[in-house]
Amino acid sequence: MNCQESWIKILEKIETKGDNFIDSSGKEYLELLNQKISISDVSDYKKPIETMMRKMDFIYPMIDQLENVVLTNKGLKTNFASRMLDFNGKDQLSDYIIPLLKKDRESRRAVMVTYDPEKDSIVDSKTTISLINFFFRIKNNKLYTSVFIRSLDCFVGLPANIVQIATVQQKVCEELKLLPGSITLFAGSAHLYKDNLKLINKVK
């Protein structure tokens, strides 16, 4: 299943099976817990966000901006990029993941963490980071990427997340001369806001 198909599938699943909730601001949403989103073909990683930009009034950053920020930590403000590329001075991607997998292609230790308890484990925080970690594994000359996201708006947020995760995967593939394998996202809370349901029908 490619990126567009996986995106539409999770939208339909939440819309038909999601439980009703109201968030702290009073907005109604549908939610499924602990959802796995599997993308076996990542070649169309730009398509979901291109669909949103073509059919919706949502204003996203340009795709090249989304790709650039996760590799340079410059431009857009994003905890995900800043924690990946500078976690207390550690560039987890270039200083750890890539050297580790170059040295040991069988490694199961290729993990990047973006959650920082000193900054995020605050009871009244409104900005706790959503994308918590990456796990990379090489098999049959392909790089397989797994990501855990604690809270995922699958309509508005997932298209941008797909672009960013695929960009990180591509970077590692280029450095190690690998082909991109599947991307698997695990969402603790996979949800849709009810006021977007009519818009969702435009992209399905």
C-alpha positions in Angstrom: 0.0 0.0 0.0 1.4 3.4 -1.0 1.3 6.6 1.0 -2.0 7.9 -0.4 -3.7 4.6 0.0 -2.5 4.2 3.6 -3.7 7.8 4.4 -7.2 7.3 3.0 -7.5 3.9 4.8 -6.8 5.4 8.3 -9.1 8.3 7.6 -11.9 5.9 6.7 -11.2 3.6 9.7 -11.3 6.5 12.2 -14.5 8.0 10.6 -16.4 4.6 10.8 -15.0 3.1 14.0 -13.6 6.0 16.0 -14.9 6.8 19.5 -16.4 10.2 20.2 -14.5 12.6 22.5 -14.4 16.3 23.3 -11.0 17.9 23.9 -10.1 20.5 26.6 -11.1 23.4 24.2 -14.5 21.9 23.5 -13.8 20.5 20.0 -15.4 17.2 19.1 -13.2 14.5 17.6 -13.2 10.8 16.7 -10.3 8.7 18.1 -8.8 5.2 17.8 -6.1 4.1 20.1 -2.8 2.3 19.2 -3.2 2.4 15.4 -0.6 1.0 13.0 -0.3 2.7 9.6 1.8 0.7 7.2 3.3 2.2 4.0 5.0 -0.5 1.9 5.6 1.8 -1.1 6.9 5.3 -0.1 7.6 6.6 -3.6 4.5 8.8 -3.6 5.3 10.4 -0.2 4.4 13.9 -1.5 0.9 12.9 -2.8 -1.2 13.2 0.4 0.1 16.8 1.1 -0.2 17.7 -2.6 -3.9 16.5 -2.4 -4.5 18.7 0.6 -2.9 21.7 -0.9 -4.9 21.2 -4.2 -8.3 20.5 -2.7 -8.3 22.4 0.6 -7.9 25.9 1.9 -5.2 24.7 4.4 -2.0 26.5 4.0 1.0 24.1 4.4 4.6 25.0 4.1 6.0 24.2 0.7 7.1 20.6 0.4 10.8 21.6 -0.1 10.5 23.6 3.2 9.2 20.5 5.0 12.0 18.4 3.5 14.7 21.0 4.2 13.8 21.7 7.8 14.1 18.1 9.0 17.6 17.9 7.6 18.9 21.4 8.5 16.9 22.5 11.6 16.5 25.9 9.9 13.5 27.7 8.7 10.3 26.4 10.3 10.1 25.9 14.1 9.7 22.2 14.9 10.6 20.3 18.0 11.0 17.1 16.0 13.8 18.5 13.8 15.5 20.4 16.6 15.5 17.3 18.9 16.7 15.0 16.2 19.6 17.2 15.0 20.5 18.8 18.3 19.5 16.9 21.4 21.7 18.5 24.1 24.4 19.0 21.4 24.0 15.6 19.9 23.1 15.3 16.2 21.3 11.9 16.5 21.0 11.4 12.7 24.5 12.3 11.5 26.6 11.5 14.6 24.9 8.3 15.6 22.4 6.6 13.3 24.4 6.8 10.1 27.8 5.9 11.6 26.2 3.0 13.6 24.5 1.5 10.5 27.6 2.0 8.4 29.6 0.0 11.0 27.0 -2.6 11.7 24.3 -3.2 9.1 22.7 -5.8 11.4 22.3 -3.4 14.3 19.0 -3.3 16.2 20.2 -0.2 18.1 19.4 2.5 15.5 17.0 4.5 17.6 16.5 8.3 17.8 14.4 9.8 20.6 12.9 13.2 20.5 11.0 13.2 23.8 12.9 15.0 26.6 11.4 14.5 30.1 13.0 17.7 31.4 11.1 19.8 28.8 8.1 17.6 28.1 7.1 16.0 31.4 5.4 19.1 32.7 1.8 18.7 33.9 0.5 22.0 32.5 2.5 21.9 29.2 0.5 22.6 26.0 3.4 21.8 23.6 4.5 18.3 24.4 6.2 16.9 21.4 4.2 14.4 19.4 6.7 12.4 17.3 8.5 10.5 20.0 11.0 8.2 18.3 12.5 6.6 15.2 13.7 3.0 14.7 15.7 2.0 11.7 16.5 -1.6 10.5 18.3 -2.8 7.4 17.1 -6.0 5.7 17.8 -7.2 2.2 19.6 -3.9 1.3 16.5 -1.9 2.3 16.0 0.5 5.1 12.8 0.0 7.2 11.7 2.8 9.3 9.3 2.7 12.3 8.0 5.8 14.1 5.9 6.3 17.2 3.6 9.4 17.4 1.8 9.9 20.6 -1.0 12.1 19.1 -1.7 12.2 15.4 -4.3 14.3 13.6 -4.6 11.9 10.6 -6.3 14.5 8.4 -4.3 17.7 8.8 -1.1 16.4 10.4 -0.3 13.0 8.8 0.4 14.3 5.2 3.2 16.5 6.5 4.5 13.8 8.8 4.8 11.4 5.9 6.9 13.9 3.9 9.2 14.5 6.9 9.6 10.9 7.8 10.2 9.9 4.2 12.8 12.6 3.9 14.7 11.3 6.9 14.6 7.8 5.6 15.9 9.0 2.2 18.8 10.8 3.9 19.9 7.6 5.6 19.4 5.5 2.4 21.6 7.9 0.4 24.4 7.8 3.0 24.3 4.0 3.2 23.5 3.3 -0.5 20.2 1.5 0.5 16.8 1.3 -1.1 13.8 2.7 1.0 11.8 -0.1 2.6 8.5 0.4 4.3 7.6 3.1 6.8 5.4 2.0 9.7 3.8 4.6 12.0 2.3 3.7 15.4 -0.1 6.3 16.7 -1.1 6.3 20.3 -4.0 8.5 19.6 -5.1 8.5 15.9 -7.9 11.1 15.6 -10.0 13.3 13.3 -11.8 16.5 14.3 -15.5 16.3 13.5 -15.5 19.8 12.0 -13.2 18.4 9.2 -15.5 15.4 8.2 -17.0 17.2 5.2 -13.5 18.2 4.0 -12.3 14.6 4.4 -14.8 13.4 1.9 -13.1 15.7 -0.7 -9.9 13.8 -0.5 -11.2 10.2 -0.5 
